[in-house]
Structures are given as C-alpha cells and as structure tokens.
Amino acid sequence: MATIGACGEWIVSTCDSKLISIHTKQDREPFVFDCSAAEKKPKDTESDNKSDDGGADETGHDVILAVAVSPTGRLAALTDDSKRLVLFRCDSPWQCISTRWVVRRCTSLVFSQAEDQLLVADKSGDVYSFSVEEPHRAGELKLGHLSMLLALTLSPDDRYVISADRDEKIRVSHLKSPHNIQAFCLAHREFVSSLLIPAAHREWLLSGSGDGNVILWQYESGRELQRWDMRKLREAPDGTKEGEEEEKRSAVSRITSSPDGLHVVVQCERAATVQILSLVKGTEDRLTPSHQLTLPHCPLDITFDPRGRLWVLLDSADTPFQVYTHTQDGWQRDAENAEVSRVTEALKPYWKALQPLAVAESRFEHLYKVNFDNMESYMEKKRLRLEQQKSHWGKKRTTGDGNETPGKKSTTGSGNHTPGKKRSKENKVK
C-alpha cells in the first residue's frame, strides 16, 4: 500500500514495509523506518501463535497498512500486517518512541486533537485507545462494530468518535462513553471507505463509499445535506460524462481538505483524475464541484501540505509526484518545483519496492457485496427434473414391446354391467 502525507516540513511516504520521511526545505538524509527490520513480537502468550480468526499460525509480511499524523505534525504513527503499532516523534531528527502490539490487524489510525490518545480501528470491528503520554501502555477497548471497520475520525473537540464499517454504517459515538451513540449516518449502498471533517465546518462530515458517492452530513443529527456521484462528475477522455451504465467499480479511496477548508479533493480508484469541491459561502454554505484535475497516471494517494498545496502520489516511476497550487486562474501545476525534485530524488531508491504494489487493482475489491443470480440455474435444474419425470412415467406406462401395461379390469365388448347387489335384488322381486 502506497501513501503520502504531510508532517510539518516533512513529506512522508510509505511503500511496502518502509516509511520514508523527506524534508522539503533542506537537503537532509531521509528518515527511513523498515518494519521488516523492526522489533519482533515476543511469543510469550498462547494467542501469539494464532491467526486473526483464531485458526492456524499466521505470519505477516511487515507491509504497512495505515499511517496517521497528529494535528500539529509533532507525532506520527503506523501499523503493519504483523500487528505492530509504532509511534514516532517528528522532530529533527525523527525518533521512534515505542513499538506496541495490537490484537487484530488495523485498518485506520487517528490522533486526538489534544494528541494524548491514538485511536486504532481493526478488521474485527473494534476500536482501541492507546496512550501517547504513556507510550508503552497497552491499548484499551473503546467500542465495537459487528463488521470490519474501514475508516475512523474524531470531531475537532474530541467529543465524538466517528467510525465507518463494511456494512455501510457510520456511527457517531461519545468518546468518553462510547456505549452512548449520538447518531447513525445511513445512506450509502456499499462499504464506507473514507471519512473527513473539513476544516471550515467542524459540524460537517464527508463520507466516501464503494458505491462511488460522496455524502455531506450534519453528523450530530445524522442528517444528509448533499450528495455527489463521482462517476457522473468524472469526465471521460473525449469530454463526455461517465454514466451510471459504466460497470467498472470505482470506490472513493481518499477525501482530503485544504488547511483553510475552502477546497475538498476526492480521489477514486482506477480513475486518472481527482475531483475538487469548493466551499461557496452564502445564507447556507455549500460545497460545489469546481475543478477536475486530469493526471497522467492513476493517483495512489493525495494530501495537502501546511501551505495549501496539493501533493499527488502517482503510479509512475518517472514522475511519482505532482504538486498543484490554487491561484485565481484555477489549479496550476508546479512543474519546476525544487521541493518536488528533492522529494522525488530521495524516494527513487525505494521506488522499486513500490512498483509491485502500485497497480491499478482495487484494494477494496473483496469488500463489495456479492449478488447471486441463481434463477437461471434453478430453471435449468427444473427443466431437467421435469424431463426425468416424463421419462420415468413413460417407462412405467409401457412395457418393453410397446403393449399397454395391465391395469384395472376393463369392461367387455358386450356392454352388460357386471352383476352386482342391485341386480340380485331385482331378480328376487321377480
């Protein structure tokens, strides 16, 4: 999994088992953390040898699954498929603070606004809280869903924890008492893959899904405010709009907001474009689709840096990064940007490890609902069953020479009734 993020003056990228942090202003040696060479989990408990499903042994490949940066950019964290949870201090130089272990493989990380907690969502549907101030303390279970969690975020005042799962549900819970559910946001038709609270409106929530829709919510009440079908907004190469008849799935994989909250950028899988929604102020503020950036390759990830520039990580070894700046004329690419050149050159030695992963296949493909259309097979089985029944009764009704099988006694050709009780009485009368 390849990602990109901004951490103060550092651009942080992950590829395979490595986290690479590159300073954008100075020619410093990049900070590299390799999970495959990191601390191994001590096998001192019975559960260490069991898989996530409680079955046979399961060995991770040290591939990084999720990364998070704290609101001030002072801290960062990652988790991998070997169930590590690593906490960093992002000073000069970077420093690894602690390595802890999670119960299940994690899907999403988020720091609290106060930066005293790190919340972790895992594939079994649980959310754990890990202390930042006590970096070696074990995690505490906070809440749970009945299905895999895919996205997690916190309200800016640390009052609510918002979690989204594979079964299309978005739950808004009180952080201090997670059993107290404030609201549900229910409208998606597929798994919810991305959540974002934009900086300009702290009462809003944006959610992206495998159904290709982005929905704007008032999350405290669970009320839907706006909705966009990214497939309809996306322009095809010939300039036409892509319609609903397009069969290729394209899940919303990332939603990010500029530091001032005036722009929201949406990335979809398998699409060589990103869609920009801009905030329109009025009696009721609204988000409106304003621009579409056409890229030379499919983006792997997107992020804004503190200066409001959009960084795009591309599936290309030659030009892995592109940076866009918003001007009065729209969004312009910084073609001759020294910072981009510095980051690109620093990342190239690690790009070979990224290439096998940087493919246009969906990392959400296994999460889609599977519809079974068994009517055709049912009708075929019914036809065969009827034919077998006809053949069976046909054999019973005819013998081998074609003569009729003996059955009830037939009447003779004389037409007389078989003598019975009534006939006997009539004879007696006579």
LINSULCOR-V192103 format. One record per residue. N is the residue number from 0. RES is the residue in one small letter. SS is DSSP state (A for helix, B for strand, O for the rest). PHI is phi in whole degrees, -180 to 180 (* if undefined). OMEGA is omega in degrees with one decimal (none if undefined). Layout:
[[N,RES,SS,PHI,OMEGA] [N,RES,SS,PHI,OMEGA]]
//
This chain:
[[0,m,O,*,-178.8] [1,a,O,-107,-179.7] [2,t,B,-136,174.9] [3,i,B,-141,178.8] [4,g,B,-154,178.7] [5,a,B,-110,-179.5] [6,c,B,-134,-174.0] [7,g,O,66,178.4] [8,e,O,-88,-178.6] [9,w,B,-105,168.1] [10,i,B,-104,-175.8] [11,v,B,-110,178.4] [12,s,B,-130,175.6] [13,t,B,-122,173.9] [14,c,B,-150,-178.0] [15,d,O,59,-177.2] [16,s,O,-100,-172.8] [17,k,B,-112,167.9] [18,l,B,-110,-179.1] [19,i,B,-121,178.2] [20,s,B,-114,-173.1] [21,i,B,-122,178.4] [22,h,B,-77,-175.5] [23,t,O,-84,-174.5] [24,k,O,-98,-173.1] [25,q,O,-123,178.4] [26,d,O,-84,179.6] [27,r,O,-105,174.2] [28,e,O,-70,-179.6] [29,p,O,-62,172.2] [30,f,B,-87,-177.9] [31,v,B,-126,174.6] [32,f,B,-119,-177.9] [33,d,B,-108,-178.6] [34,c,A,-65,-179.2] [35,s,A,-69,177.6] [36,a,A,-107,-176.6] [37,a,O,-85,-179.3] [38,e,O,-59,178.9] [39,k,O,-92,-179.6] [40,k,O,-74,177.8] [41,p,O,-69,-178.4] [42,k,O,-92,-177.8] [43,d,O,-117,178.4] [44,t,O,-127,-177.7] [45,e,A,-66,-176.5] [46,s,A,-78,-177.2] [47,d,A,-64,-174.5] [48,n,A,-92,-177.2] [49,k,O,-104,178.9] [50,s,O,-77,177.7] [51,d,O,-60,-178.3] [52,d,O,-99,179.0] [53,g,O,77,-178.0] [54,g,O,-100,-175.7] [55,a,O,-75,-179.1] [56,d,O,-59,178.7] [57,e,O,-135,-178.6] [58,t,O,-110,177.6] [59,g,O,-78,179.4] [60,h,O,-109,177.6] [61,d,O,64,178.8] [62,v,O,-80,-179.3] [63,i,B,-71,-176.9] [64,l,B,-103,-176.8] [65,a,B,-156,179.3] [66,v,B,-136,176.3] [67,a,B,-140,176.5] [68,v,B,-122,-178.7] [69,s,O,-70,-176.7] [70,p,O,-56,179.6] [71,t,O,-88,-176.3] [72,g,O,78,-178.2] [73,r,O,-84,-176.7] [74,l,B,-130,174.4] [75,a,B,-146,179.8] [76,a,B,-149,175.2] [77,l,B,-141,172.7] [78,t,B,-138,-178.3] [79,d,B,-127,-176.0] [80,d,O,-80,169.4] [81,s,O,-95,174.5] [82,k,O,70,171.3] [83,r,B,-82,169.0] [84,l,B,-131,-172.6] [85,v,B,-111,-179.2] [86,l,B,-111,-178.1] [87,f,B,-122,166.7] [88,r,B,-105,-169.6] [89,c,O,-95,175.0] [90,d,O,-86,175.6] [91,s,O,-108,2.6] [92,p,O,-87,175.0] [93,w,O,-65,-179.3] [94,q,B,-142,174.5] [95,c,B,-82,-177.0] [96,i,B,-84,-176.7] [97,s,B,-158,171.5] [98,t,B,-125,178.0] [99,r,B,-119,-174.5] [100,w,B,-126,179.7] [101,v,O,-102,-176.7] [102,v,O,-76,-179.8] [103,r,O,-127,176.2] [104,r,O,-63,-172.0] [105,c,B,-97,-179.1] [106,t,B,-118,-176.1] [107,s,B,-157,178.6] [108,l,B,-130,174.3] [109,v,B,-154,174.6] [110,f,B,-87,172.2] [111,s,O,-72,-179.9] [112,q,O,-62,178.1] [113,a,O,-77,178.9] [114,e,O,61,176.1] [115,d,O,-104,179.7] [116,q,B,-132,170.8] [117,l,B,-124,-179.6] [118,l,B,-94,-173.8] [119,v,B,-128,175.8] [120,a,B,-106,-177.9] [121,d,B,-121,-172.0] [122,k,O,-76,177.2] [123,s,O,-88,176.5] [124,g,O,99,-178.4] [125,d,B,-100,174.4] [126,v,B,-120,178.2] [127,y,B,-113,176.1] [128,s,B,-111,177.2] [129,f,B,-114,-179.5] [130,s,B,-73,173.6] [131,v,O,-90,-178.9] [132,e,O,-71,173.0] [133,e,O,-115,-166.7] [134,p,O,-69,178.8] [135,h,O,-112,-179.1] [136,r,O,-78,179.5] [137,a,O,-68,-178.1] [138,g,O,-76,179.4] [139,e,B,-119,179.5] [140,l,B,-68,-177.9] [141,k,B,-106,-178.2] [142,l,B,-160,-179.5] [143,g,B,-149,172.1] [144,h,O,-109,177.7] [145,l,O,-88,179.5] [146,s,O,-140,-175.9] [147,m,O,-57,174.2] [148,l,B,-88,-177.8] [149,l,B,-119,-177.5] [150,a,B,-149,-176.1] [151,l,B,-151,174.8] [152,t,B,-153,179.4] [153,l,B,-123,174.1] [154,s,O,-68,-176.0] [155,p,O,-60,178.0] [156,d,O,-97,-180.0] [157,d,O,60,-179.5] [158,r,O,-86,-175.6] [159,y,B,-119,168.0] [160,v,B,-109,-175.6] [161,i,B,-114,-175.4] [162,s,B,-125,-177.8] [163,a,B,-130,-173.6] [164,d,B,-127,-177.0] [165,r,O,-69,-176.5] [166,d,O,-92,171.3] [167,e,O,73,-175.6] [168,k,O,-95,169.7] [169,i,B,-118,-176.3] [170,r,B,-114,177.0] [171,v,B,-109,-175.8] [172,s,B,-120,174.8] [173,h,B,-75,-175.5] [174,l,O,-64,-176.9] [175,k,O,-75,177.0] [176,s,O,-138,-171.7] [177,p,O,-60,176.2] [178,h,O,-68,179.4] [179,n,O,-91,-176.7] [180,i,B,-91,-179.0] [181,q,B,-78,-176.4] [182,a,B,-164,168.5] [183,f,B,-118,174.3] [184,c,B,-111,-171.2] [185,l,O,-124,174.9] [186,a,O,-164,-179.8] [187,h,O,-71,-180.0] [188,r,O,-106,176.0] [189,e,O,-136,-179.2] [190,f,O,-54,178.1] [191,v,B,-96,-170.1] [192,s,B,-105,-175.2] [193,s,B,-152,177.1] [194,l,B,-133,177.0] [195,l,B,-157,168.5] [196,i,O,-102,-176.6] [197,p,O,-66,-173.7] [198,a,O,-66,-174.3] [199,a,O,-77,-178.4] [200,h,O,-132,-175.1] [201,r,O,-78,176.5] [202,e,O,-95,-180.0] [203,w,B,-95,172.5] [204,l,B,-138,174.4] [205,l,B,-107,178.6] [206,s,B,-129,175.7] [207,g,B,-119,-170.5] [208,s,B,-141,173.8] [209,g,O,-69,176.0] [210,d,O,-80,177.5] [211,g,O,83,-178.3] [212,n,B,-101,168.6] [213,v,B,-115,-177.3] [214,i,B,-121,174.8] [215,l,B,-101,-176.0] [216,w,B,-121,159.8] [217,q,B,-99,-161.6] [218,y,O,-72,179.8] [219,e,O,-66,179.2] [220,s,O,-102,-176.8] [221,g,O,75,-176.2] [222,r,B,-88,177.0] [223,e,B,-80,-179.1] [224,l,B,-104,-179.4] [225,q,B,-146,179.2] [226,r,B,-149,176.7] [227,w,B,-135,172.2] [228,d,B,-93,-175.6] [229,m,A,-63,179.9] [230,r,A,-69,177.8] [231,k,A,-73,-179.5] [232,l,A,-75,-174.4] [233,r,O,-74,178.8] [234,e,B,-93,174.3] [235,a,O,-76,179.8] [236,p,O,-56,-179.9] [237,d,O,-86,176.9] [238,g,O,93,178.5] [239,t,O,-83,178.3] [240,k,B,-86,176.2] [241,e,O,-80,-175.4] [242,g,O,-95,-179.4] [243,e,O,-70,-177.9] [244,e,O,-73,178.7] [245,e,O,-63,-174.2] [246,e,O,-86,-176.4] [247,k,O,-65,178.7] [248,r,O,-77,-179.8] [249,s,O,-147,-178.5] [250,a,O,-73,172.0] [251,v,B,-74,-174.3] [252,s,B,-100,-179.1] [253,r,B,-157,169.8] [254,i,B,-128,-179.8] [255,t,B,-136,-175.6] [256,s,B,-125,175.4] [257,s,O,-67,-177.2] [258,p,O,-57,178.8] [259,d,O,-86,177.2] [260,g,O,77,-177.5] [261,l,O,-83,-177.5] [262,h,B,-135,175.3] [263,v,B,-122,-177.9] [264,v,B,-115,-176.8] [265,v,B,-118,176.8] [266,q,B,-113,176.6] [267,c,B,-119,178.9] [268,e,O,-69,176.7] [269,r,O,64,179.8] [270,a,O,-119,179.7] [271,a,O,-86,178.5] [272,t,B,-144,167.0] [273,v,B,-130,-177.0] [274,q,B,-103,-179.1] [275,i,B,-111,174.6] [276,l,B,-107,-177.9] [277,s,B,-112,-179.6] [278,l,B,-82,177.1] [279,v,B,-109,-177.9] [280,k,O,-85,179.8] [281,g,O,-175,176.3] [282,t,O,-58,171.2] [283,e,O,-127,179.9] [284,d,O,-62,-179.1] [285,r,B,-139,171.5] [286,l,B,-99,-177.2] [287,t,B,-131,175.0] [288,p,B,-59,-174.1] [289,s,B,-120,-176.7] [290,h,B,-142,170.6] [291,q,B,-132,178.8] [292,l,B,-95,176.6] [293,t,B,-92,-172.5] [294,l,O,-110,179.7] [295,p,O,-73,179.1] [296,h,O,-142,177.1] [297,c,O,-67,178.7] [298,p,B,-75,175.1] [299,l,B,-93,178.9] [300,d,B,-166,179.6] [301,i,B,-140,175.6] [302,t,B,-162,172.1] [303,f,B,-103,173.2] [304,d,O,-92,-177.1] [305,p,O,-60,179.8] [306,r,O,-89,177.4] [307,g,O,85,177.3] [308,r,O,-90,-178.9] [309,l,B,-92,176.3] [310,w,B,-100,-179.4] [311,v,B,-121,174.9] [312,l,B,-92,-173.7] [313,l,B,-106,176.4] [314,d,O,-85,-177.4] [315,s,O,-154,178.1] [316,a,O,-75,-178.0] [317,d,O,-78,-179.9] [318,t,O,-129,-176.3] [319,p,O,-71,-177.7] [320,f,B,-126,165.2] [321,q,B,-137,-178.2] [322,v,B,-123,-179.2] [323,y,B,-124,179.5] [324,t,B,-122,179.3] [325,h,B,-86,177.5] [326,t,B,-127,177.9] [327,q,O,-65,-179.9] [328,d,O,-89,-179.3] [329,g,B,116,-179.1] [330,w,B,-98,-177.2] [331,q,B,-115,177.9] [332,r,B,-80,173.8] [333,d,O,-85,-174.2] [334,a,O,-71,-177.7] [335,e,O,-110,-177.1] [336,n,O,-101,-178.2] [337,a,A,-65,-178.8] [338,e,A,-69,178.0] [339,v,A,-64,178.6] [340,s,A,-61,-179.7] [341,r,A,-64,-179.7] [342,v,A,-66,-178.9] [343,t,A,-64,-179.6] [344,e,A,-64,179.9] [345,a,A,-72,-176.8] [346,l,A,-85,-173.0] [347,k,A,-53,179.3] [348,p,A,-59,-178.0] [349,y,A,-101,-173.3] [350,w,A,-68,180.0] [351,k,A,-62,177.8] [352,a,A,-69,-178.1] [353,l,A,-81,-171.7] [354,q,A,-56,179.0] [355,p,O,-64,-178.7] [356,l,O,-93,-173.7] [357,a,O,-86,179.3] [358,v,O,-119,-174.2] [359,a,O,-85,178.0] [360,e,O,-84,-176.8] [361,s,O,-80,174.1] [362,r,O,-82,178.1] [363,f,O,-105,-170.9] [364,e,A,-56,-176.2] [365,h,A,-76,-177.5] [366,l,A,-94,-178.0] [367,y,O,-70,174.5] [368,k,O,-66,178.0] [369,v,O,-109,179.2] [370,n,O,-98,179.7] [371,f,O,-99,176.1] [372,d,O,-98,-176.7] [373,n,O,-97,-178.2] [374,m,A,-66,-178.5] [375,e,A,-64,179.7] [376,s,A,-67,177.8] [377,y,A,-63,-179.1] [378,m,A,-65,178.5] [379,e,A,-67,177.8] [380,k,A,-65,178.3] [381,k,A,-64,179.5] [382,r,A,-62,179.8] [383,l,A,-64,179.8] [384,r,A,-65,178.7] [385,l,A,-66,178.5] [386,e,A,-65,178.0] [387,q,A,-65,179.0] [388,q,A,-65,178.3] [389,k,A,-62,-179.7] [390,s,A,-66,-179.2] [391,h,A,-65,-178.9] [392,w,A,-71,176.8] [393,g,A,-65,179.0] [394,k,A,-69,-179.8] [395,k,A,-71,-175.5] [396,r,A,-84,-179.7] [397,t,B,-128,175.5] [398,t,O,-88,-178.8] [399,g,O,-66,-178.8] [400,d,O,-91,177.4] [401,g,O,91,178.8] [402,n,O,-74,-178.6] [403,e,B,-71,-179.4] [404,t,O,-71,-179.2] [405,p,O,-59,179.1] [406,g,O,-135,178.5] [407,k,O,-72,177.2] [408,k,O,-65,179.3] [409,s,O,-89,178.7] [410,t,O,-75,179.4] [411,t,O,-80,-179.2] [412,g,O,-71,-178.4] [413,s,O,-69,179.2] [414,g,O,79,178.9] [415,n,O,-73,177.6] [416,h,O,-77,174.7] [417,t,O,-67,-178.0] [418,p,O,-57,-179.0] [419,g,O,-136,-174.4] [420,k,A,-66,-177.3] [421,k,A,-64,179.4] [422,r,A,-62,-179.0] [423,s,A,-63,-179.8] [424,k,A,-64,179.6] [425,e,A,-60,179.5] [426,n,A,-64,-178.7] [427,k,A,-66,179.9] [428,v,A,-62,178.8] [429,k,O,-64,none]]
//
